[in-house]
Amino acid sequence: MNIQQRRGWKQEKGSDVDEKVVVVVAVKASKKIRRTALVWALRSIFVFVFLFFFFCLYICFPS
């Protein structure tokens, strides 16, 4: 028995509606950013910019 049937809602005959369950989890946000998270984020941005720069050089000046 699904939730709609327990609440007394009627399901249309022949409907092929997939039921989905959504779970929302709320956590208290903190303004503190851990040092490791900050280092990881900055390193990821640096690597992306570095690779993008060399990709652009490769496209502009093929050898």
N, C-alpha and C positions, 0 to 999 in steps of 0.2 A: 504494500500500500504506500503510495507516494504522499508527499506533503499536501498537494492539492486535494486529494481524496480525503485525507484526514480532516482538512478544514471545511469540507463540504462542497468544494468546487466541482463542477461537472466537466468532464473532459469530452470534447467533441469526438464523435465516432469517426474513425478513419484518419485522424490527424497524426502525422508523423513528426511531431515536435520533439526534438532532443531536449532533455532536461539537463541543466547545468547547475552546479552548486558553486557559488562564489563565496569565498572566505576572505574577509578583510581583517588584517591584523594591524593594529595601531600601536606604535611605540613612541615613547617620549623622545623627541629630538633633542639632541645636545649640541651646543655650539662648539664644543671641544672636538677638534679633529686630531686623531692620534697621529703621531709623528710618522709611523710606518705608512699610514694611509696617504698622508700628504706626500711623502717621498715616492710612493708608488704612482700617484697621480701625476706628479711632476715628471717622473721618469718616463711614463707612458706618453705624455705630451711631447717630451723631448725626442723620444724615439720616432714618433709619428712625424714631427717636423723634419727631423734628420732624414728619414727615408723619403719624404715628399720632396725635399730639396734635391737629393741625388736623383730621384726619378725625373724631376723637371730638367736637371742638367743632362741626363741621359737622352731625354726626348729632344731637347734643344740642340745638343751637340753630340750627335751619334759618331762613334769612331769608325 
